[in-house]
Amino acid sequence: MRRNTSFHDIAAGLPPARRWRAVRHLLYGSPLYGLLLKGRVPDKLRGAPPDPWPGDPAIGAAILKGQLTVAGQSISLAGGPWTRSPESSEAAAALHAFAWLADLRTLGSKAAGKRARKLIGGWIETHSRWSALAWRPDVLGKRLSHWFCSHDFLCLDEDPAFRAKFLSSVATQARHLQRVCAKVEKDAGAFAAIKGLIHSGICLPGWEKALDGGRKLLDQEISRQILPDGGHFQRCPSLHLRVLAHLLDLRGSFVAAQVEVPVSWQRAIDKMAPMLRSFRLGDGGLALFNGGNEEDARHIDVVLAGAGVRGKALSSAPHSGFQRLAAGRTVIIADTGAPPAASFLAHAGTLSFEMSVGKERLIVNCGALGDSDPAWRFATRATAAHSTLTVDGASSSEVRADAHIGRRPADVASNRKEADGNIWLEARHDGYPGLVHHRRLYLDACGEDVRGEDILAGSGGREFTLRFHLHPLIGVSLTEGGSAVLLRLPSGVGWRFLADGGAIGLEESIYAGRPNTLRRCSQIVVSGPLDGSRTTVKWALHREGGRR
């Protein structure tokens, strides 16, 4: 039997899982597979699921003018965007997912509907056959959901030719999604794929099996991915937000279709909403951990309102590995868990923290730049890009070249105490060979006195570096003699940083709180040699004019 040379070239040397993925991709991309996806085309949809997320009329107006911005990248719509690939895969995925249809839909004009039909028609003409990114299960699931939600806005009855093309395409895409949905990566993207399958079962006549299959898959992923404290296993606040939004979409679709909402879905929503609140800093955005961004505070408000869960923000989330300290106008969110090994977004940020005062961010992590620059993406995942301690410039977890986490701390633990409004947090990890990093944090009841102690116990390493990355809007100056650092918030409020046990300095840093947006900022650095079997650094942040 003659060997398939093209497959051999693609699959040689690949691990078994990637080898089978290569096989499937060769099959999906063949003309024969396109024929296998042919089938009955419905005359109409049974209905359209509700879309509770408001679009942005400013973005809709820009689309009408021929410009679309997704994942921080501006894309020209002149001549159609489907024959040109955006620079980053994130932007390409967002383009093909069609979430921006809501921005056109919110305009409610005939011109907006016409532009939407033209863009969808162009996609169908260009991407009617399978391709790896445009037909990726999570992207495909999002696209079907957004197309179904925009059914009424698209005014299919006004354009019979477009309606026939649209219905044929959604049926073909849904058939592929039904084939692959059970095999998707078991991460947050699975929820988007399953949502598209369930919406297909609701909207397409005769697709009840897809609806039943989607329900079973969703129950499995909720059980697998949602932790007992309500956190998502990938430990990324942005992914947590997206998964919760998917669950709310599906609950709303079942209610609109007069189908009973499964108890497991509602229980997940009830647990996830308080956890989402715990990730919010004073400005309403999310803390930057494990590949997440700030996100839009207004969108987070809408998600929480849609959840309808009154539970307060969790102070302690031991299963997810986060602690929230809040007093007065100060909020501190600390990462007290190991990065998930199965996530290609995970950062080596164990024992890092972020801090806000009022509505202003003060101490931050560097964030996640996205995939537009692989070198920067790798750098922002390192421990040095987080407000915590490094030894000999190394990371506490290994970020491998294949984007997954390799070596990581085996012993990570935390303990919390509260009394009279004062909060103490103790945490540790063993991510550095021969050493255990202990971190102690204290926040007084007024929220004006933050104290910390970092201890390295053991005999490994030569020198330490303790970093406090500052938000780009923070003014910073080193006092004469380098004994303290003065910090000025945009509101004019001042804070003073002090440290004992190492030399204090200021260095440049970067901040990526938004997708593919890089900003310059500063970082406070406390460094010194390791001293025998135990090295201790004490530090404090005091509000100027506040209590000591």
C-alpha positions as CSV (number, residue, x, y, z in Angstrom):
1,M,0.0,0.0,0.0
2,R,1.4,3.4,-1.0
3,R,2.0,5.7,1.9
4,N,0.2,9.1,2.0
5,T,3.2,11.4,1.6
6,S,1.4,14.6,2.5
7,F,0.2,13.1,5.8
8,H,3.7,11.7,6.5
9,D,5.2,15.1,6.0
10,I,2.7,16.7,8.4
11,A,2.6,14.0,11.1
12,A,6.1,12.7,11.3
13,G,7.5,13.0,14.8
14,L,4.3,14.4,16.3
15,P,2.9,13.1,19.6
16,P,-0.1,10.7,19.2
17,A,-2.7,13.4,20.1
18,R,-1.3,15.9,17.6
19,R,-0.8,13.1,15.0
20,W,-4.6,12.2,15.1
21,R,-5.4,15.9,15.0
22,A,-3.3,16.2,11.8
23,V,-5.2,13.2,10.3
24,R,-8.6,14.9,11.1
25,H,-7.4,18.2,9.6
26,L,-6.4,16.4,6.4
27,L,-9.9,14.8,6.3
28,Y,-11.8,18.0,7.1
29,G,-9.9,19.9,4.4
30,S,-10.6,17.4,1.6
31,P,-13.4,17.9,-1.0
32,L,-14.9,14.6,0.1
33,Y,-15.6,15.9,3.6
34,G,-17.5,18.8,2.2
35,L,-19.8,16.4,0.5
36,L,-20.3,14.5,3.7
37,L,-21.6,17.7,5.3
38,K,-24.3,18.1,2.7
39,G,-27.9,17.4,3.9
40,R,-31.4,18.9,4.3
41,V,-31.6,22.6,4.3
42,P,-34.3,24.1,6.5
43,D,-36.8,26.6,5.0
44,K,-36.6,28.7,8.1
45,L,-35.4,28.7,11.7
46,R,-37.7,27.7,14.5
47,G,-36.7,30.8,16.4
48,A,-33.9,33.0,17.5
49,P,-32.2,32.8,20.9
50,P,-32.2,36.1,22.9
51,D,-28.9,38.1,23.0
52,P,-28.7,40.0,26.3
53,W,-25.4,41.7,25.6
54,P,-25.7,45.2,24.3
55,G,-23.7,46.2,21.3
56,D,-21.6,49.3,21.1
57,P,-23.1,51.8,18.6
58,A,-19.8,53.5,18.2
59,I,-18.2,50.3,17.0
60,G,-21.3,49.7,14.8
61,A,-20.9,53.1,13.2
62,A,-17.2,52.4,12.5
63,I,-18.1,49.1,10.8
64,L,-20.5,51.0,8.5
65,K,-17.5,53.3,7.7
66,G,-15.4,50.2,6.8
67,Q,-13.3,49.8,9.9
68,L,-13.5,47.0,12.5
69,T,-11.4,46.7,15.6
70,V,-11.1,43.2,17.3
71,A,-8.7,42.0,19.9
72,G,-6.9,45.4,19.8
73,Q,-6.3,45.2,16.0
74,S,-7.9,47.4,13.4
75,I,-9.2,45.7,10.2
76,S,-10.2,47.4,7.0
77,L,-13.4,46.0,5.5
78,A,-12.7,47.5,2.1
79,G,-13.2,44.8,-0.5
80,G,-14.2,42.3,2.3
81,P,-11.9,41.1,5.1
82,W,-12.1,37.4,4.4
83,T,-9.2,37.0,2.0
84,R,-6.8,38.7,4.3
85,S,-5.7,37.2,7.6
86,P,-5.2,39.5,10.6
87,E,-1.7,39.5,12.2
88,S,-2.7,37.7,15.4
89,S,-4.7,34.5,15.6
90,E,-6.7,36.1,18.4
91,A,-7.9,38.9,16.1
92,A,-8.6,36.4,13.3
93,A,-10.7,34.2,15.7
94,A,-12.7,37.3,16.9
95,L,-13.3,38.3,13.3
96,H,-14.6,34.9,12.3
97,A,-16.7,34.6,15.5
98,F,-18.9,37.5,14.5
99,A,-19.6,38.9,18.0
100,W,-19.4,42.3,16.4
101,L,-22.7,41.7,14.7
102,A,-24.3,42.9,18.0
103,D,-22.6,46.3,17.4
104,L,-24.3,46.6,14.0
105,R,-27.5,45.3,15.3
106,T,-27.7,47.9,18.0
107,L,-27.8,50.6,15.3
108,G,-31.1,49.0,14.0
109,S,-30.8,50.7,10.6
110,K,-31.4,49.3,7.1
111,A,-27.8,50.2,6.3
112,A,-26.5,48.2,9.2
113,G,-28.6,45.2,8.2
114,K,-27.4,45.4,4.6
115,R,-23.7,45.6,5.8
116,A,-24.2,42.6,8.0
117,R,-25.7,40.5,5.2
118,K,-22.9,41.5,2.9
119,L,-20.2,40.5,5.4
120,I,-21.9,37.2,6.2
121,G,-22.4,36.5,2.5
122,G,-18.7,37.2,1.9
123,W,-17.7,34.8,4.6
124,I,-19.9,32.1,3.2
125,E,-18.4,32.5,-0.3
126,T,-14.9,32.5,1.0
127,H,-15.1,30.0,3.9
128,S,-17.7,27.4,2.8
129,R,-15.0,24.7,3.1
130,W,-13.4,23.8,6.4
131,S,-10.3,25.7,7.5
132,A,-8.4,25.2,10.8
133,L,-9.1,28.6,12.4
134,A,-12.4,29.7,10.9
135,W,-13.9,26.3,11.6
136,R,-12.2,25.7,15.0
137,P,-15.0,24.4,17.3
138,D,-15.0,27.3,19.7
139,V,-15.0,29.9,16.9
140,L,-17.6,28.0,14.9
141,G,-19.8,27.7,18.0
142,K,-19.6,31.4,18.6
143,R,-20.3,32.2,15.0
144,L,-23.5,30.0,14.9
145,S,-24.7,31.5,18.1
146,H,-24.2,35.1,16.9
147,W,-25.8,34.3,13.5
148,F,-28.8,32.7,15.2
149,C,-29.2,35.7,17.6
150,S,-29.1,38.1,14.7
151,H,-31.7,36.2,12.7
152,D,-34.4,38.9,13.0
153,F,-32.0,41.8,12.4
154,L,-30.7,40.2,9.2
155,C,-34.2,40.5,7.7
156,L,-33.9,37.2,5.8
157,D,-37.3,37.5,4.3
158,E,-36.3,40.7,2.5
159,D,-33.5,38.9,0.6
160,P,-34.6,35.3,-0.5
161,A,-31.2,34.6,-2.2
162,F,-29.3,35.5,1.0
163,R,-31.8,33.6,3.2
164,A,-31.2,30.4,1.1
165,K,-27.4,30.8,1.3
166,F,-27.5,31.6,5.0
167,L,-29.7,28.6,6.0
168,S,-27.6,26.2,3.9
169,S,-24.4,27.5,5.5
170,V,-25.7,27.3,9.1
171,A,-26.9,23.7,8.5
172,T,-23.5,22.7,7.1
173,Q,-21.6,24.3,9.9
174,A,-23.9,22.7,12.5
175,R,-23.3,19.3,11.0
176,H,-19.5,19.7,11.4
177,L,-19.9,21.0,14.9
178,Q,-22.1,18.0,15.9
179,R,-19.3,15.7,14.6
180,V,-16.5,17.3,16.5
181,C,-18.0,18.8,19.6
182,A,-17.4,15.9,21.9
183,K,-13.7,15.9,20.8
184,V,-12.9,19.6,21.6
185,E,-10.2,20.7,23.9
186,K,-11.4,20.4,27.5
187,D,-10.9,24.1,28.4
188,A,-13.0,27.2,28.4
189,G,-13.4,27.1,24.6
190,A,-15.5,24.0,25.0
191,F,-18.4,26.0,26.4
192,A,-18.5,28.2,23.2
193,A,-18.5,25.1,21.0
194,I,-21.3,23.4,23.1
195,K,-23.3,26.6,23.1
196,G,-23.3,26.7,19.3
197,L,-24.4,23.0,19.2
198,I,-27.3,23.7,21.7
199,H,-28.4,26.8,19.8
200,S,-28.4,24.7,16.6
201,G,-30.6,22.2,18.3
202,I,-33.0,24.9,19.4
203,C,-33.1,26.8,16.1
204,L,-32.8,24.2,13.4
205,P,-35.9,22.0,12.7
206,G,-35.3,18.3,13.3
207,W,-32.1,18.9,15.4
208,E,-33.4,17.6,18.7
209,K,-30.5,15.1,19.0
210,A,-28.0,17.9,18.8
211,L,-29.9,19.7,21.7
212,D,-29.8,16.5,23.9
213,G,-26.2,15.8,23.0
214,G,-25.2,19.4,23.8
215,R,-26.9,19.3,27.2
216,K,-25.0,16.2,28.2
217,L,-21.7,17.6,27.0
218,L,-22.3,20.8,29.0
219,D,-23.1,18.9,32.2
220,Q,-19.8,17.1,31.7
221,E,-17.8,20.2,31.2
222,I,-19.4,22.0,34.2
223,S,-18.5,19.0,36.4
224,R,-14.9,18.9,34.9
225,Q,-14.1,22.6,34.7
226,I,-16.0,24.5,37.5
227,L,-14.3,24.1,40.9
228,P,-16.3,23.8,44.2
229,D,-15.7,27.5,45.1
230,G,-17.1,28.6,41.7
231,G,-13.7,29.3,40.0
232,H,-12.8,28.0,36.6
233,F,-10.0,25.5,36.6
234,Q,-7.7,27.6,34.2
235,R,-7.6,30.3,36.9
236,C,-7.9,33.1,34.4
237,P,-10.5,35.8,35.4
238,S,-11.2,36.7,31.8
239,L,-12.0,33.1,30.9
240,H,-14.1,32.8,34.0
241,L,-16.2,35.8,32.8
242,R,-16.6,34.3,29.3
243,V,-17.7,30.9,30.7
244,L,-20.3,32.5,33.0
245,A,-21.6,34.6,30.1
246,H,-22.0,31.4,28.0
247,L,-24.0,29.8,30.8
248,L,-26.3,32.8,31.0
249,D,-26.8,32.8,27.3
250,L,-27.9,29.1,27.4
251,R,-30.1,29.7,30.4
252,G,-31.8,32.5,28.6
253,S,-32.2,30.4,25.5
254,F,-33.9,27.6,27.4
255,V,-36.2,30.1,29.2
256,A,-37.2,31.7,25.9
257,A,-37.8,28.3,24.3
258,Q,-39.9,27.3,27.4
259,V,-37.5,24.4,28.2
260,E,-36.6,23.6,31.8
261,V,-33.2,24.9,32.8
262,P,-31.0,22.0,34.1
263,V,-30.2,22.3,37.8
264,S,-26.5,21.8,37.2
265,W,-26.4,25.0,35.0
266,Q,-28.1,27.1,37.7
267,R,-25.8,25.8,40.4
268,A,-22.8,26.7,38.3
269,I,-24.1,30.2,37.8
270,D,-24.8,30.6,41.5
271,K,-21.2,29.7,42.3
272,M,-19.5,31.5,39.5
273,A,-21.1,35.0,40.1
274,P,-19.6,35.6,43.6
275,M,-16.2,34.3,42.3
276,L,-16.4,36.8,39.5
277,R,-17.0,39.6,42.0
278,S,-13.9,38.5,43.9
279,F,-11.7,39.1,40.8
280,R,-12.8,42.8,40.5
281,L,-10.5,45.6,41.6
282,G,-11.8,49.0,42.6
283,D,-12.2,50.3,39.0
284,G,-14.6,47.4,38.3
285,G,-12.2,45.6,36.0
286,L,-10.6,42.3,36.6
287,A,-7.3,41.5,38.1
288,L,-4.5,40.3,35.7
289,F,-3.8,36.7,36.4
290,N,-3.0,33.7,34.1
291,G,-3.5,35.5,30.8
292,G,-6.5,37.7,31.7
293,N,-7.1,41.3,30.8
294,E,-9.0,44.1,32.7
295,E,-12.1,43.6,30.6
296,D,-14.9,46.2,30.2
297,A,-16.4,47.0,33.7
298,R,-19.7,47.7,32.1
299,H,-19.8,44.3,30.5
300,I,-19.0,42.7,33.9
301,D,-21.8,44.7,35.4
302,V,-24.2,43.3,32.8
303,V,-23.1,39.7,33.3
304,L,-23.5,40.0,37.1
305,A,-26.9,41.6,36.7
306,G,-27.9,38.8,34.3
307,A,-26.8,36.2,36.7
308,G,-29.2,37.5,39.4
309,V,-27.0,36.2,42.2
310,R,-26.7,38.4,45.2
311,G,-23.7,36.6,46.8
312,K,-20.9,38.9,47.9
313,A,-17.4,38.6,46.5
314,L,-15.5,35.6,48.0
315,S,-12.8,36.6,50.4
316,S,-11.2,33.1,50.2
317,A,-11.3,30.7,47.2
318,P,-9.1,27.8,48.3
319,H,-10.0,25.5,45.4
320,S,-9.3,28.2,42.8
321,G,-6.2,29.5,44.7
322,F,-7.1,33.2,45.3
323,Q,-7.5,35.4,48.3
324,R,-9.2,38.8,48.4
325,L,-8.3,41.4,51.1
326,A,-10.6,44.4,51.3
327,A,-10.7,47.2,53.9
328,G,-11.6,50.8,53.6
329,R,-10.9,51.8,50.0
330,T,-8.2,49.3,49.4
331,V,-8.5,45.9,47.6
332,I,-5.7,43.3,47.3
333,I,-6.1,40.2,45.3
334,A,-3.4,37.5,45.7
335,D,-2.6,34.4,43.7
336,T,-2.1,31.6,46.2
337,G,-2.3,28.7,43.8
338,A,-0.1,26.9,41.4
339,P,-0.7,27.5,37.6
340,P,-2.8,24.9,35.9
341,A,-0.5,22.6,33.9
342,A,-3.1,22.0,31.3
343,S,-3.5,25.6,30.3
344,F,-1.4,27.3,27.6
345,L,-2.4,30.7,29.1
346,A,-1.1,30.0,32.6
347,H,1.4,32.4,34.1
348,A,4.2,31.7,36.6
349,G,2.7,34.2,39.0
350,T,2.3,32.2,42.3
351,L,2.1,34.5,45.3
352,S,1.8,37.6,43.2
353,F,-0.8,40.2,44.1
354,E,-2.6,43.3,42.7
355,M,-3.8,46.3,44.7
356,S,-6.2,49.1,44.0
357,V,-7.1,52.2,46.1
358,G,-10.6,53.5,45.4
359,K,-11.1,53.3,41.7
360,E,-7.3,53.5,40.9
361,R,-5.0,50.6,40.4
362,L,-1.7,50.8,42.2
363,I,0.2,47.5,42.3
364,V,-0.3,45.4,39.2
365,N,1.0,42.4,37.2
366,C,2.2,43.0,33.7
367,G,-0.9,41.3,32.2
368,A,-1.1,39.4,28.9
369,L,-0.1,40.9,25.5
370,G,-1.7,38.2,23.4
371,D,-0.2,36.4,20.4
372,S,0.7,39.3,18.2
373,D,4.3,39.2,19.6
374,P,5.4,35.7,20.8
375,A,8.5,37.1,22.5
376,W,6.5,39.5,24.6
377,R,3.8,36.9,25.3
378,F,6.5,34.6,26.7
379,A,8.0,37.4,28.8
380,T,4.7,38.4,30.4
381,R,4.1,34.9,31.5
382,A,7.4,34.8,33.5
383,T,7.5,35.3,37.3
384,A,9.4,38.6,36.8
385,A,6.3,40.1,35.1
386,H,4.4,39.7,38.3
387,S,4.4,41.5,41.7
388,T,6.2,38.9,43.6
389,L,9.7,37.5,44.2
390,T,12.2,35.8,41.8
391,V,15.4,33.9,42.6
392,D,18.4,34.2,40.2
393,G,16.1,35.6,37.5
394,A,14.2,32.3,37.2
395,S,10.5,31.7,37.3
396,S,8.7,29.7,40.0
397,S,7.0,27.6,37.3
398,E,8.5,26.6,33.9
399,V,6.8,28.1,30.9
400,R,7.8,25.7,28.1
401,A,8.4,26.5,24.5
402,D,5.1,24.7,23.5
403,A,3.3,27.3,25.7
404,H,2.3,24.8,28.4
405,I,3.5,24.8,32.0
406,G,6.2,22.3,32.9
407,R,7.8,22.2,36.3
408,R,5.7,24.0,38.9
409,P,5.4,24.3,42.7
410,A,4.3,21.0,44.3
411,D,3.5,22.5,47.7
412,V,1.3,25.6,47.6
413,A,-0.7,26.6,50.7
414,S,-2.2,29.6,52.4
415,N,-3.8,30.6,55.7
416,R,-5.9,33.6,56.5
417,K,-6.9,35.3,59.7
418,E,-9.2,38.3,60.4
419,A,-9.8,40.3,63.6
420,D,-11.5,43.7,64.1
421,G,-11.4,44.4,60.4
422,N,-7.6,43.7,60.1
423,I,-6.6,40.9,57.7
424,W,-3.5,38.6,57.8
425,L,-2.6,36.3,54.9
426,E,0.2,33.7,55.0
427,A,1.1,31.7,51.9
428,R,4.0,29.6,50.6
429,H,5.3,27.7,47.6
430,D,8.3,25.5,46.8
431,G,8.8,26.5,43.1
432,Y,12.5,27.3,43.5
433,P,14.9,24.4,43.9
434,G,16.1,24.0,47.5
435,L,13.9,26.9,48.7
436,V,10.5,27.7,50.0
437,H,9.1,31.1,49.4
438,H,6.9,32.4,52.3
439,R,4.8,35.6,51.8
440,R,2.9,37.3,54.6
441,L,0.5,40.2,53.9
442,Y,-1.3,42.4,56.3
443,L,-4.0,45.0,55.6
444,D,-5.3,47.2,58.4
445,A,-9.0,47.8,59.0
446,C,-8.8,51.4,57.5
447,G,-7.2,50.1,54.3
448,E,-4.3,52.6,54.7
449,D,-1.5,50.4,55.9
450,V,-0.3,47.4,53.9
451,R,2.7,45.4,55.2
452,G,4.5,42.4,53.8
453,E,7.2,40.0,54.6
454,D,8.9,37.7,52.1
455,I,11.0,34.9,53.4
456,L,13.2,32.4,51.5
457,A,14.0,29.3,53.6
458,G,16.5,26.8,52.4
459,S,20.0,26.7,50.8
460,G,19.3,27.1,47.1
461,G,20.0,30.2,44.9
462,R,22.3,33.2,45.1
463,E,20.2,36.3,44.9
464,F,16.6,37.5,45.1
465,T,14.6,40.2,43.4
466,L,11.3,41.4,44.8
467,R,9.2,43.3,42.3
468,F,6.2,45.6,42.6
469,H,4.9,46.6,39.2
470,L,3.0,50.0,39.1
471,H,0.1,51.0,37.0
472,P,1.1,53.3,34.1
473,L,-0.8,56.2,35.7
474,I,1.1,56.1,39.0
475,G,3.7,58.8,39.5
476,V,6.8,57.5,41.2
477,S,10.0,59.0,42.7
478,L,12.9,57.6,44.7
479,T,13.6,59.7,47.8
480,E,17.0,61.0,48.5
481,G,19.3,58.2,49.5
482,G,17.0,55.6,48.1
483,S,15.4,54.8,51.5
484,A,11.8,55.0,50.2
485,V,9.6,55.4,47.1
486,L,6.9,58.0,46.9
487,L,3.8,57.1,44.8
488,R,1.2,59.5,43.5
489,L,-2.1,58.3,42.3
490,P,-4.0,60.2,39.5
491,S,-6.4,61.5,42.2
492,G,-3.4,63.1,43.9
493,V,-3.4,60.7,46.9
494,G,0.1,59.8,48.0
495,W,1.5,56.5,49.3
496,R,5.0,55.7,50.6
497,F,6.9,52.4,50.0
498,L,9.5,51.3,52.5
499,A,11.6,48.1,52.7
500,D,14.2,46.5,54.9
501,G,16.4,43.6,53.9
502,G,17.4,44.7,50.4
503,A,18.4,47.6,48.2
504,I,15.5,49.6,46.8
505,G,15.5,50.8,43.2
506,L,13.2,51.8,40.3
507,E,13.2,50.2,36.9
508,E,11.1,50.4,33.7
509,S,8.3,47.9,33.2
510,I,5.4,47.3,30.8
511,Y,1.6,47.0,31.3
512,A,-0.7,45.0,29.0
513,G,-4.1,45.4,30.6
514,R,-5.9,45.4,27.3
515,P,-5.5,42.9,24.4
516,N,-2.4,43.7,22.3
517,T,-1.9,47.0,24.0
518,L,1.5,47.7,25.5
519,R,2.1,50.6,27.9
520,R,5.2,51.8,29.7
521,C,5.2,51.9,33.5
522,S,7.6,51.6,36.4
523,Q,8.4,48.9,38.9
524,I,9.8,49.1,42.4
525,V,12.7,46.5,42.8
526,V,14.1,45.3,46.1
527,S,17.1,43.0,45.6
528,G,20.0,41.4,47.4
529,P,22.0,38.3,48.1
530,L,20.5,35.2,49.7
531,D,21.8,34.9,53.3
532,G,22.5,31.4,54.5
533,S,19.4,29.3,55.1
534,R,17.0,32.1,55.7
535,T,16.6,35.5,54.0
536,T,13.9,37.9,55.1
537,V,12.7,41.1,53.4
538,K,10.1,43.3,55.1
539,W,8.2,46.0,53.3
540,A,5.3,48.4,53.8
541,L,2.9,50.6,51.8
542,H,1.5,53.5,53.8
543,R,-1.0,56.1,52.7
544,E,0.6,59.6,53.2
545,G,-1.2,61.4,56.0
546,G,-3.0,58.1,57.0
547,R,-2.6,55.9,60.0
548,R,0.8,54.2,60.8
